[in-house]
Structures are given as structure tokens and as C-alpha cells.
């Protein structure tokens, strides 16, 4: 009897383990099946004569970017193929097509009840927010230089431009290993997955903190002789500005004034505002994850903390996150979170449609409005309104040092405040030197293309 009882007990335990295991498999199926079926290397889904029709990818206006109805065919334009490489991947799988992985199940018509049984009954269509014409304009404007260009609608979140360079034609994969200088970092989406020293664009963060924390900052004046002692070291400015106001200090990008402001604010306040604005945060959308920026003055000297407030030291920003900050400045302190996929359908039936989501409040409405006015003042008095196609714009340039013997990176970030064109943008040109002179012609070409695309 004891043996029978033990066997019965063992059988019940085994049945319980099997039941728990089966429940685990079912739970994983319902939570992860869409990821499994969208995996582009699945031999059961994407290979052989019965591979499903994976549909098409088009831009905001219906221009074909990728056709997967019979194999994999890219856009006719070589420039457009290059501009879309870091989002749609290449024919050899060197670059992960995150969007196709994220929405692959919708594109082939998969559902958890019928599986892929009926995928041949229709065709999938993924419409992006990007404009093919803006993508081409941005890549052409970069003219072979390494860097990135991003533009988005800070009211809706729609990204109109996301270009990373260097790039290549996905139909003609080059010898990357044999040309390391030409293709350095080619597999990285610089807009999403890279970080850069911000240079003077970071003065916008310091300015936001000053507007909130220093009550008389707007009435103060600063005196710049080209350098100033901060702590035990000397801050070198980009010119000799004489007596200037806070607004002029931002427009002229005065290192002396902003080092003094950063010193007065102190490391703790600067760190607090960096966190509020999200410089060190990462956020995700459409299966993509941005890289976090960096700001750490916990062990900095007085000079180093001031230098960080100017945008150097160990500061780093991610272009996508900083572009979103530009949108928040233009939009009263918070902005829409960027997204790339507008909608996905299968067989004419909608499977997914994007909805606008807003950031938390990054800065107060008063601070945002004042900072936007200061950035517009910089456009009028420093950069030139003619670069912005007659639109009301605000901007800030940056020239980020990279070390001895290396040309500085050029950065330019800002916004357009127009009811028809609510756009925020960022341009980074690696080794470009002066931020405004190198980047403003690029901004002009891209904004012109954006206006046409949004008509």
C-alpha cells in the first residue's frame, strides 16, 4: 500500500509540474508570440515557397520605401535607400530593422488564435511619419559628412526626418571592414544610439535653471574680457564681449558669463535640472530605445562644474532626446514624444494607429516662453533669420571640443513656432567645426523640404 501511495503521490506531483509548465508555455505564447513570429530569421515564417506576404513600407505621403510582397525590394532612389538604411536595414542583415521586428506580426496578419494560417489572404502596409523628400534633402545636405539630422512635430510627435551618416546603399553593401575611416560607426543609428558632447547647446539647460533659480538673472549684466578665473583655472571664451546682458550672453554664447552662472547655481542645482529635462534618460518608441546622455559633477572641481555648465567636461547628450527638449521649449514646457510609425494595416483593416503622448513637464511654462524668446533673439541677431524660410524660429549652436588634433563637432538645435509647421530640429556634423556656420545651411534645406512635405 505504501508503494502505491508513493507512486500516486509522485504521479500527482509530476502532473502538477506538467500543468504548471503547460500554463507557462501558454502564458509565454500569449505575451511573446507576436515577437516570435516577427523575428526575421525564423525559418518557418520567412523562408521557402510558402513564406507569407510581408507587405510594404511607405512614407507619410505614400512613397514606397520597402516592398516585401515578393522577397525584399527597396526604393528606386539610391539616395532614399541610403537615407532609410538605419531604419529598414540592408539585404545582408548587418543592421537590425527594428521597425519591421516591432510591427512584423501586424504586417503578416498574424493573430494569436489563427496564427499565420490566413496570412496569404491579404497584404500588410506600414506607413511611416517620415517624408522621403525630407530624408533625401537631409542626406544630400550632409554631403558625405558624418553626423545626424532629426526633425519632428512637437505637437503630434511625428518624426519627419531621421538621417544618420555615414550610410550606404542596402542593395550594394560595401567593404566596411576594408574602409574603416569612410564607414566608421556606419552600423550605428547616430540619432538614436549615439551621444555627443553638447558644446554650447547645453547652455540652454543652464539658462533654464538660471531662469527658475536666480530671481534677477534677466536684469543682470556680465563683463567678458575673453577669459575669467573660475576656481583654480581659467575659462576661455570664444571672443571678447565686454558688458552683455543675459539674453546677449546666450546669443553670443559667452563662456565667461555661463561659467559664472553655472558656478552660482552649483553642481546640485545643475544636476537637478539635467534630470528634470531628461538629459540622462532613455525612452522608447516603435521598438526603438534611445541611448542615455551623461552628466556627472559629483566629484568635479569648481572649474570642472562650471565647464560642465558651459557644455563641456564629461557632458553628453543624445540627439533624439535633445530634439525633444527643443520641442518642449517651443511648446510651453512639455512636448509630444517622438514616433515613426503612423499606422499599420493588413488586408485594408487597421491593425495599429499611433496616438500622441506627451512628456512630463520638463520646465515651467514661464521658463519655456522666456527661453524661446531668447533663442529667437539669437536667430535674429546672431544666426540670421534667412536660414529659416521666413518662419519664426529659435536656435542655439554648439561647438564641442573633441581633444587635441581633432576638429570640433558642430551642433545646432532649435525649433519653429508656427501653427502650420510646429517643428523641432537638431543637426550634428562630426568634425564640422563651428556649429552655426556649418549647420545652418543644412537646417535651411531640411526645413524647406519639411514645409513642402507638410502641405
VEXDREN-2710 file (C-alpha; in Angstrom, 1 decimal):
% VEXDREN-2710
k/r/px/py/pz
1/UNK/0.0/0.0/0.0
2/UNK/2.8/2.4/0.8
3/UNK/4.4/1.8/-2.6
4/UNK/1.1/2.5/-4.3
5/UNK/0.6/5.7/-2.2
6/UNK/4.1/6.9/-3.1
7/UNK/3.6/6.2/-6.8
8/UNK/0.2/8.0/-6.7
9/UNK/1.8/11.0/-4.9
10/UNK/4.7/11.0/-7.4
11/UNK/2.2/10.9/-10.3
12/UNK/0.3/13.8/-8.9
13/UNK/3.4/15.9/-8.4
14/UNK/4.5/15.1/-12.0
15/UNK/1.1/16.0/-13.3
16/UNK/1.3/19.3/-11.4
17/UNK/4.7/20.1/-12.8
18/UNK/3.4/19.4/-16.3
19/UNK/0.4/21.6/-15.7
20/UNK/2.5/24.4/-14.5
21/UNK/4.8/24.0/-17.4
22/UNK/1.9/24.0/-19.8
23/UNK/0.5/27.2/-18.3
24/UNK/3.9/28.8/-18.6
25/UNK/4.1/27.9/-22.3
26/UNK/0.6/29.3/-22.9
27/UNK/1.4/32.4/-21.0
28/UNK/4.6/33.0/-22.9
29/UNK/2.7/32.3/-26.2
30/UNK/0.1/35.0/-25.5
31/UNK/2.7/37.5/-24.3
32/UNK/5.5/36.8/-26.7
33/UNK/4.1/35.1/-29.8
34/UNK/4.0/38.4/-31.8
35/UNK/7.7/38.8/-31.1
36/UNK/8.5/35.2/-32.2
37/UNK/6.6/35.4/-35.4
38/UNK/8.1/38.8/-36.3
39/UNK/11.7/37.5/-35.9
40/UNK/13.1/38.0/-39.4
41/UNK/15.3/34.9/-39.2
42/UNK/12.5/32.5/-38.4
43/UNK/13.0/29.6/-40.9
44/UNK/9.3/28.6/-40.6
45/UNK/7.9/32.0/-41.4
46/UNK/10.2/33.8/-43.8
47/UNK/11.8/31.1/-45.9
48/UNK/10.6/28.7/-48.5
49/UNK/7.9/28.7/-51.1
50/UNK/5.1/29.4/-48.6
51/UNK/6.7/32.4/-47.0
52/UNK/4.0/35.0/-46.2
53/UNK/3.5/38.3/-47.9
54/UNK/5.1/40.8/-45.5
55/UNK/3.6/43.8/-47.2
56/UNK/5.0/47.2/-47.9
57/UNK/6.5/50.2/-46.1
58/UNK/5.6/53.7/-47.3
59/UNK/6.4/57.3/-46.2
60/UNK/3.9/59.8/-44.9
61/UNK/2.7/60.6/-48.4
62/UNK/2.6/57.0/-49.7
63/UNK/6.1/56.9/-51.4
64/UNK/7.3/53.3/-51.4
65/UNK/10.3/52.7/-49.1
66/UNK/10.3/48.9/-49.0
67/UNK/8.3/46.2/-50.8
68/UNK/8.3/42.7/-49.1
69/UNK/5.4/41.2/-51.1
70/UNK/7.8/39.0/-53.0
71/UNK/11.2/39.0/-51.4
72/UNK/12.7/42.3/-50.5
73/UNK/12.8/45.3/-52.8
74/UNK/13.9/48.8/-51.8
75/UNK/13.0/52.3/-53.1
76/UNK/14.1/53.2/-56.6
77/UNK/16.1/56.2/-55.4
78/UNK/19.6/55.4/-54.3
79/UNK/19.7/58.5/-52.0
80/UNK/16.5/57.4/-50.4
81/UNK/17.7/53.9/-49.9
82/UNK/20.8/55.3/-48.1
83/UNK/18.7/57.7/-46.0
84/UNK/16.5/54.8/-44.8
85/UNK/19.3/52.3/-44.1
86/UNK/19.4/52.7/-40.3
87/UNK/15.6/52.1/-40.0
88/UNK/14.9/49.4/-42.6
89/UNK/18.2/47.5/-42.6
90/UNK/20.1/46.0/-45.6
91/UNK/19.8/42.9/-47.7
92/UNK/22.5/41.1/-45.7
93/UNK/21.1/41.7/-42.2
94/UNK/24.0/43.9/-41.0
95/UNK/21.6/46.4/-39.5
96/UNK/18.6/45.4/-37.4
97/UNK/15.3/46.7/-38.9
98/UNK/13.8/47.4/-35.5
99/UNK/10.5/48.7/-37.0
100/UNK/9.9/45.6/-39.0
101/UNK/10.6/43.5/-35.9
102/UNK/8.2/45.6/-33.8
103/UNK/5.3/45.5/-36.3
104/UNK/6.2/42.3/-38.2
105/UNK/3.2/40.4/-36.8
106/UNK/0.7/43.1/-37.9
107/UNK/2.3/43.2/-41.4
108/UNK/1.9/39.4/-42.0
109/UNK/-1.6/39.4/-40.5
110/UNK/-0.7/37.2/-37.5
111/UNK/-3.2/36.7/-34.6
112/UNK/-2.9/34.5/-31.6
113/UNK/-5.9/32.4/-32.5
114/UNK/-5.4/31.7/-36.2
115/UNK/-1.6/32.1/-36.1
116/UNK/-0.2/32.6/-39.7
117/UNK/-2.8/30.4/-41.3
118/UNK/-4.6/33.2/-43.2
119/UNK/-1.6/35.4/-43.9
120/UNK/-1.8/34.8/-47.7
121/UNK/-5.3/36.3/-47.7
122/UNK/-4.1/39.9/-47.7
123/UNK/-1.2/42.3/-47.7
124/UNK/0.3/44.4/-44.9
125/UNK/1.1/48.1/-45.1
126/UNK/3.2/50.1/-42.7
127/UNK/3.0/53.9/-43.1
128/UNK/5.8/55.9/-41.5
129/UNK/5.7/59.6/-40.4
130/UNK/8.9/60.3/-42.3
131/UNK/9.0/62.1/-45.5
132/UNK/11.0/60.6/-48.4
133/UNK/11.8/64.0/-49.8
134/UNK/12.9/65.3/-46.4
135/UNK/15.1/62.3/-45.9
136/UNK/16.8/62.8/-49.3
137/UNK/17.2/66.5/-48.6
138/UNK/18.9/65.9/-45.2
139/UNK/21.3/63.3/-46.5
140/UNK/22.2/65.5/-49.5
141/UNK/22.7/68.5/-47.2
142/UNK/25.1/66.5/-45.0
143/UNK/27.1/65.9/-48.2
144/UNK/29.0/62.9/-47.0
145/UNK/29.9/64.3/-43.6
146/UNK/29.4/62.0/-40.6
147/UNK/26.6/63.1/-38.3
148/UNK/22.8/63.1/-38.0
149/UNK/19.8/65.3/-38.7
150/UNK/16.4/65.0/-36.9
151/UNK/13.2/66.9/-37.3
152/UNK/9.8/66.3/-35.6
153/UNK/6.4/67.8/-35.0
154/UNK/6.5/68.7/-31.3
155/UNK/2.6/68.9/-31.2
156/UNK/1.9/65.5/-32.6
157/UNK/5.2/63.5/-32.2
158/UNK/5.5/62.7/-35.9
159/UNK/9.2/62.4/-36.9
160/UNK/9.7/63.9/-40.4
161/UNK/13.4/63.3/-40.6
162/UNK/15.8/60.8/-39.1
163/UNK/19.1/60.5/-41.0
164/UNK/22.4/59.0/-39.8
165/UNK/25.6/59.3/-41.7
166/UNK/27.8/57.5/-42.9
167/UNK/25.5/55.2/-44.7
168/UNK/25.4/53.0/-47.8
169/UNK/23.1/51.6/-50.4
170/UNK/21.5/48.4/-48.9
171/UNK/21.5/46.9/-52.4
172/UNK/25.2/47.4/-52.7
173/UNK/26.8/46.6/-49.3
174/UNK/30.4/47.9/-49.3
175/UNK/33.5/46.5/-47.8
176/UNK/33.1/48.2/-44.4
177/UNK/36.0/46.5/-42.8
178/UNK/38.3/47.4/-45.6
179/UNK/37.4/51.1/-45.4
180/UNK/37.3/51.9/-41.7
181/UNK/37.7/55.6/-42.0
182/UNK/34.9/56.1/-44.5
183/UNK/32.5/53.8/-42.7
184/UNK/33.4/54.5/-39.1
185/UNK/30.3/53.8/-37.0
186/UNK/28.1/53.0/-40.0
187/UNK/26.1/50.4/-38.2
188/UNK/25.1/52.9/-35.5
189/UNK/22.0/55.0/-35.8
190/UNK/23.6/58.2/-34.6
191/UNK/20.2/59.9/-34.0
192/UNK/19.0/57.2/-31.6
193/UNK/22.0/55.3/-30.3
194/UNK/24.9/57.8/-30.2
195/UNK/25.8/60.5/-27.7
196/UNK/27.8/63.7/-28.2
197/UNK/29.4/66.4/-26.2
198/UNK/26.8/69.2/-26.5
199/UNK/29.1/72.2/-26.5
200/UNK/27.2/75.4/-26.1
201/UNK/23.8/73.9/-26.9
202/UNK/24.0/72.8/-23.2
203/UNK/23.8/76.5/-22.2
204/UNK/20.1/76.1/-22.8
205/UNK/19.9/73.7/-19.8
206/UNK/22.0/76.1/-17.7
207/UNK/19.8/79.0/-18.8
208/UNK/16.6/77.2/-17.9
209/UNK/18.0/76.5/-14.4
210/UNK/19.1/80.2/-14.1
211/UNK/15.6/81.5/-15.1
212/UNK/14.0/79.4/-12.4
213/UNK/16.5/79.7/-9.6
214/UNK/18.1/83.2/-9.9
215/UNK/15.4/85.8/-9.5
216/UNK/17.2/88.7/-11.1
217/UNK/19.0/86.9/-13.9
218/UNK/17.2/88.7/-16.7
219/UNK/18.3/92.1/-15.3
220/UNK/21.9/91.2/-14.7
221/UNK/24.9/92.1/-16.9
222/UNK/28.2/90.3/-17.3
223/UNK/31.6/91.5/-18.3
224/UNK/33.7/89.4/-20.7
225/UNK/37.3/90.1/-21.3
226/UNK/37.8/86.9/-23.2
227/UNK/38.6/84.8/-20.1
228/UNK/37.9/84.6/-16.4
229/UNK/39.2/82.8/-13.4
230/UNK/36.9/80.2/-12.0
231/UNK/38.2/78.2/-9.1
232/UNK/41.9/77.5/-9.7
233/UNK/41.7/77.5/-13.6
234/UNK/40.8/79.9/-16.4
235/UNK/37.7/79.7/-18.6
236/UNK/38.5/80.8/-22.2
237/UNK/35.7/82.5/-24.2
238/UNK/35.2/82.5/-27.9
239/UNK/35.6/86.3/-28.1
240/UNK/35.8/89.5/-26.1
241/UNK/32.2/90.5/-25.5
242/UNK/32.5/93.3/-23.0
243/UNK/29.4/94.2/-21.0
244/UNK/26.5/92.0/-22.0
245/UNK/23.0/91.0/-20.8
246/UNK/21.9/87.5/-20.0
247/UNK/20.0/87.4/-23.3
248/UNK/23.1/88.6/-25.2
249/UNK/25.2/86.1/-23.4
250/UNK/23.1/83.3/-24.8
251/UNK/23.1/84.7/-28.3
252/UNK/26.8/85.3/-28.3
253/UNK/27.4/82.0/-26.5
254/UNK/29.7/83.7/-23.9
255/UNK/31.6/81.0/-21.9
256/UNK/32.6/83.6/-19.3
257/UNK/29.0/84.5/-18.4
258/UNK/27.7/81.0/-18.4
259/UNK/30.6/79.6/-16.4
260/UNK/29.8/82.3/-13.7
261/UNK/26.1/81.4/-13.9
262/UNK/26.9/77.7/-13.5
263/UNK/29.2/78.4/-10.6
264/UNK/26.5/80.4/-8.9
265/UNK/23.9/77.7/-9.5
266/UNK/26.2/75.0/-8.1
267/UNK/26.5/71.3/-9.0
268/UNK/23.4/70.1/-7.2
269/UNK/21.0/72.6/-8.9
270/UNK/22.5/71.8/-12.3
271/UNK/22.2/68.1/-11.7
272/UNK/18.6/68.6/-10.6
273/UNK/17.7/70.4/-13.9
274/UNK/19.5/67.9/-16.0
275/UNK/17.3/65.2/-14.5
276/UNK/14.1/67.2/-14.9
277/UNK/14.8/67.9/-18.6
278/UNK/15.7/64.2/-19.1
279/UNK/19.2/64.6/-20.5
280/UNK/20.3/61.4/-18.7
281/UNK/17.1/59.5/-19.5
282/UNK/16.4/57.0/-22.2
283/UNK/13.0/56.5/-23.8
284/UNK/11.5/54.0/-26.3
285/UNK/9.1/54.1/-29.2
286/UNK/8.2/51.8/-32.0
287/UNK/10.6/49.1/-30.7
288/UNK/13.5/51.6/-30.6
289/UNK/15.4/52.6/-27.5
290/UNK/17.4/55.8/-27.3
291/UNK/20.8/56.0/-25.6
292/UNK/21.0/57.9/-22.3
293/UNK/23.0/61.1/-22.1
294/UNK/25.5/61.8/-19.3
295/UNK/26.1/64.4/-16.7
296/UNK/28.1/63.9/-13.5
297/UNK/29.7/66.7/-11.5
298/UNK/29.6/64.8/-8.2
299/UNK/33.4/64.8/-8.0
300/UNK/34.1/67.9/-10.1
301/UNK/36.2/70.8/-9.1
302/UNK/34.7/74.3/-9.1
303/UNK/36.2/74.9/-12.5
304/UNK/35.0/71.5/-13.9
305/UNK/31.4/72.0/-12.7
306/UNK/31.4/75.5/-14.3
307/UNK/32.9/74.0/-17.5
308/UNK/30.1/71.4/-17.4
309/UNK/27.5/74.2/-17.3
310/UNK/29.1/75.6/-20.5
311/UNK/28.6/72.2/-22.2
312/UNK/32.0/70.5/-21.9
313/UNK/33.7/68.5/-19.2
314/UNK/32.1/65.0/-19.5
315/UNK/28.6/66.1/-20.7
316/UNK/26.9/64.1/-23.3
317/UNK/23.5/64.3/-25.0
318/UNK/21.5/62.0/-27.2
319/UNK/20.2/63.9/-30.4
320/UNK/16.7/62.5/-30.2
321/UNK/16.3/63.4/-26.5
322/UNK/17.7/66.9/-27.1
323/UNK/15.4/67.5/-30.0
324/UNK/12.5/66.7/-27.8
325/UNK/13.8/69.3/-25.3
326/UNK/13.7/71.8/-28.1
327/UNK/10.1/70.9/-28.7
328/UNK/9.3/71.4/-25.0
329/UNK/10.9/74.9/-25.1
330/UNK/8.7/75.8/-28.1
331/UNK/5.6/74.2/-26.6
332/UNK/5.4/75.8/-23.1
333/UNK/7.5/73.3/-21.2
334/UNK/6.4/69.8/-22.5
335/UNK/6.3/68.2/-25.9
336/UNK/5.0/65.2/-27.7
337/UNK/7.1/62.0/-27.5
338/UNK/8.6/61.2/-31.0
339/UNK/7.3/58.3/-33.0
340/UNK/8.0/56.9/-36.5
341/UNK/5.1/54.6/-37.4
342/UNK/1.8/56.3/-38.2
343/UNK/-0.3/53.2/-38.8
344/UNK/-0.2/49.6/-39.8
345/UNK/-2.9/47.7/-41.7
346/UNK/-3.5/44.3/-43.1
347/UNK/-5.9/43.5/-45.9
348/UNK/-7.2/47.0/-45.7
349/UNK/-8.1/46.7/-42.0
350/UNK/-6.3/48.8/-39.4
351/UNK/-4.1/46.8/-37.0
352/UNK/-2.3/49.8/-35.3
353/UNK/-2.7/53.5/-35.3
354/UNK/-0.3/55.9/-33.4
355/UNK/-1.6/58.2/-30.7
356/UNK/0.1/61.3/-29.4
357/UNK/1.8/61.0/-26.0
358/UNK/3.3/63.9/-24.1
359/UNK/6.4/64.1/-22.0
360/UNK/6.2/65.1/-18.4
361/UNK/6.7/68.8/-17.8
362/UNK/10.4/69.4/-18.4
363/UNK/10.5/73.1/-17.5
364/UNK/7.9/75.6/-16.3
365/UNK/5.8/77.4/-18.9
366/UNK/7.3/80.8/-18.0
367/UNK/10.8/79.5/-18.3
368/UNK/10.0/77.8/-21.6
369/UNK/8.4/81.0/-23.0
370/UNK/11.3/83.2/-21.9
371/UNK/13.9/80.8/-23.2
372/UNK/12.1/80.6/-26.5
373/UNK/12.2/84.4/-26.8
374/UNK/15.9/84.4/-26.0
375/UNK/16.6/81.7/-28.7
376/UNK/14.6/83.8/-31.2
377/UNK/16.7/86.8/-30.3
378/UNK/19.8/84.7/-31.1
379/UNK/18.4/83.8/-34.5
380/UNK/17.7/87.4/-35.4
381/UNK/20.9/88.8/-34.0
382/UNK/23.4/86.0/-34.5
383/UNK/22.5/83.2/-36.9
384/UNK/20.3/85.0/-39.4
385/UNK/16.6/84.8/-40.0
386/UNK/17.1/84.0/-43.7
387/UNK/18.1/80.4/-42.8
388/UNK/14.6/79.7/-41.5
389/UNK/12.5/80.2/-44.6
390/UNK/10.6/83.2/-43.2
391/UNK/9.4/81.2/-40.2
392/UNK/9.5/82.3/-36.5
393/UNK/12.4/80.3/-35.2
394/UNK/14.7/79.9/-32.2
395/UNK/18.0/78.1/-32.1
396/UNK/21.3/77.6/-30.3
397/UNK/24.6/76.5/-31.8
398/UNK/27.3/74.4/-30.2
399/UNK/31.0/73.8/-31.0
400/UNK/32.1/70.7/-29.0
401/UNK/35.8/70.1/-28.4
402/UNK/37.0/66.6/-29.1
403/UNK/40.6/66.7/-28.0
404/UNK/43.9/67.8/-29.3
405/UNK/44.4/67.5/-33.0
406/UNK/40.7/66.8/-33.7
407/UNK/38.3/69.2/-35.3
408/UNK/35.3/70.1/-33.1
409/UNK/31.9/68.7/-33.6
410/UNK/29.3/71.2/-34.9
411/UNK/25.8/71.1/-33.4
412/UNK/22.7/73.2/-34.0
413/UNK/19.4/72.7/-32.2
414/UNK/16.1/74.7/-32.2
415/UNK/12.5/75.0/-33.2
416/UNK/10.0/76.7/-35.4
417/UNK/6.9/78.2/-33.7
418/UNK/4.3/78.3/-36.5
419/UNK/0.8/76.9/-36.4
420/UNK/1.3/75.1/-39.7
421/UNK/4.9/73.9/-39.0
422/UNK/5.5/73.2/-35.3
423/UNK/8.9/71.7/-35.7
424/UNK/11.9/71.0/-33.5
425/UNK/15.2/70.0/-35.0
426/UNK/18.8/69.0/-34.3
427/UNK/21.9/68.8/-36.6
428/UNK/25.2/67.2/-35.6
429/UNK/28.2/67.3/-38.0
430/UNK/31.2/65.4/-36.7
431/UNK/34.4/67.3/-37.1
432/UNK/32.4/70.2/-38.7
433/UNK/34.0/72.9/-36.5
434/UNK/31.8/76.0/-36.0
435/UNK/28.2/74.9/-35.1
436/UNK/26.2/77.7/-36.8
437/UNK/28.2/78.2/-40.0
438/UNK/28.3/74.5/-40.8
439/UNK/24.8/73.6/-39.7
440/UNK/22.5/76.5/-40.7
441/UNK/22.7/75.7/-44.4
442/UNK/21.7/72.1/-43.6
443/UNK/18.8/73.4/-41.5
444/UNK/17.6/75.7/-44.3
445/UNK/17.4/72.8/-46.9
446/UNK/15.7/70.4/-44.5
447/UNK/13.1/73.0/-43.3
448/UNK/12.3/73.9/-46.9
449/UNK/11.6/70.2/-47.6
450/UNK/9.6/69.9/-44.4
451/UNK/7.3/72.7/-45.4
452/UNK/6.5/71.1/-48.7
453/UNK/6.0/67.7/-47.1
454/UNK/3.5/69.1/-44.6
455/UNK/1.3/70.9/-47.2
END
